[in-house]
Amino acid sequence: MARTGSDGSAPTAEKLKLPRTIALVGLMGAGKSCIGRRLAAALELPFVDADKEIEAAAGCSVQDIFTEHGEAAFRAGERRVIARLLDQPTVILATGGGAFMDADTRALIRERAISVWLRADLDLLLRRTGRRNTRPLLKRGDPRQILSDLIEQRHPVYAEADVVVDSVDGPPEMTLARVTESIRSYLENHDAAGQDLSGGRSAAQ
């Protein structure tokens, strides 16, 4: 399993040839959308935000789904949307913070994608999520305590991801370089081991 990339500059992302969708996982504020958009642009691939796709399918916001229908209904819709997205050609996919916690969704990502956990510490997550008031889970009490509890609950599961990269407090390009190099290392290691990662439907590169 590939782990955190080096601090040095990584080779250009353009040279990466992805056999599968990259699914970014991690807590809210870890940088999945920010890094995902930059990675997609560098690789000339579509970027897809799972939460936006869920909102489009439901015809309302994630916050409204939570408020009107509850978390269980949201997770069910999320599971269906991610399954559909993973049955399409290669993209860079940013998943919601709880998506990888669902066993069925996690198994599907393991089968059809390369999962990348963007790991961030509590203080960084708190600073980033504090910039927007659109996080339903953080409206249930003290944000620091909620995030701390989520770290305890979810980090052991996120650790099952194929690639783990520390999201840093700095220019996004720093984390992007780490992600690029770690994906490259993961692909090289699997190629050297003779493991086929070409399952699923991938777009021609």
N, C-alpha and C positions, 0 to 999 in steps of 0.2 A: 504494500500500500504506500502510495506516495504521501509524503508529509510536507511540512511547511517549506516553502521555497526559500532560496538564499536572499540576502539583503542586496546583493549585487544586481546589476542590470541584467535583465533576462533577454534572450534572443527575441527577435520580433515575432509577434503573435501571428503575422501573416503566413508564416511558414508552417503553422500547425495544420494538419489535416485530420479532421475529427471524424471518426467512424460512427459516432453516436451523438445525440443531443447532450449538451452539458446542462445538468440540473443543479442550480445553486441553492443550497440549503443553509439554514441558520436562523438565529433570532432576528426579530425586528430591529432595524438599526445597524445590522452587521454590514450592510452595503451591497446586498444582492442585486438590487435594481441599478444602482450606480455603477458597480463593477460589471454587471451583466451587459449594460448598454455599451460600455467601452470595449468589452471583449467581443461583442457581436460586431461592432463597427470595425474592429481590427481584423476580424476573420471574414468580414463581408457576409455575415449570416443574419437572419432575422433575430430580433430580441423579442421575447414574449414574457409578459408579467402575468403569472397565473391568477393573481387577484383581479387584474383588469379583465381577464377572460371570464372569470367567475361573475363579475359585475355585468359584463355584456350579456352573458347567458341568462342571468337572473333579472336583468332590467332594473337593478337597484344597487346601491353601494354595499360594500362589505359590512360597514357599520349598521346599515339598515337590516341586512340579513341577520346579523347577530341579534339586533334589538327585537325584530319582529318574529323571527323564526327560531332563534337559539343557535348555539354553537354546533350542536349535533347536525342540524340541517345544513349549516354552512360546510361542515367537514364532508358530508355526503356529496354536496355539489362540487366541492373542491376535488374530491376523489374522481368523480366522473370527468371533470374538465381536464385534469392532469393526464388521465388515461387517454383521452382523445388527443391531447397535444403530443404525447409520447408515441402515438401511432402515426404521426406526420413526419415529414422530412426534418433533417437536422436543424435545430435552433439552439439559441442560448436561452434557457428557461430559468426565470427567477421564481421560486416557489414561496408560498407563505410560510411564516415561522412554524406553524403547527403541522404543515403537510407531511413532513418526513416522520412525524410521530405516529401517523396512521400506518399500521402494519401492512395493509394492502397496497397503499400508495408507495411505501418504502420498498416493497418487493417489486413493484412495477418499475420504479426508478432503477433499482438494482439490475433488472432484466434488460431494460431498454435504453438506459442512459449512463453517463458517467457523472456521479454525484460529487460535488465540491462543497465542503463545509467552510463557510467564511466564519471563522471563530473570532469573537471580540470580547473584551473584558467588560465588567459591569459599568464602570465609569464612562467608557466610550459609548456603550449602548444607551446609557441614560442621557448623555449629552445629545446624541443624535436623535433619539425619539422625542426629546423635549422640544425639538424645533417645530413639530407638527402635532396638532391635537386630533389626529385621525386614527388613533390606535385603540380599538374597542377594549382589548384586554387591559390596557393601562388606565382605563376609566373606572376600574372596579376597586380602587384603593390607592395606596402609596406606590408610585411607579418604581421606586428603588426596590422595595420589598417584592413587588410582583416580578420584576426582572430577575432579582436574585433567586426567587423560587423557580422561575422558568429555566435559569441556568442550571440549577441543581437537577431539575426534572429532565431537561432536554439534552444537555451536553453529552451524557453517556450514550444517547441514541444517535445524535449527530455524529458521534465519533465512529459510527459504522460507515460513514461516507467513504468513497473511494479515495478522495483527495482532501486533505485538511490544510487550510491556509489561514494564517493570522491576518485579520483585517487591522490595519494600522491607522493611527490618528495622524494623517498627513495627506499629501496630494493623492488622489485616487490612483494615479499612475504607479505609485509605489506598490499598492496592493495588486493592481493589475499585473505588474511584472512578476510578483510572487505567484499569482494564479497561473499565468502563462507558463512559467518555468515548471511549476508543480504538475500541471497537466501534461506538459511535454515529457517529464520524467516518468509519469504514470504510463503513458503510451509506449515509451521506449522500453520500460520494464516488462510490460505485457507482450510487446512484440518479441523481445528477447526470449521470453518464456514460451513463445509459440501459442499464446492465447488469442483466440479470435474475438474481437470486439465489434465485429461488423453486423451483429444481429439487429433486428428492427429495420425501419425504413429510413435510410439516410439519403440526403440530397447529394448529388454529384458535386464534387469539389473542383 
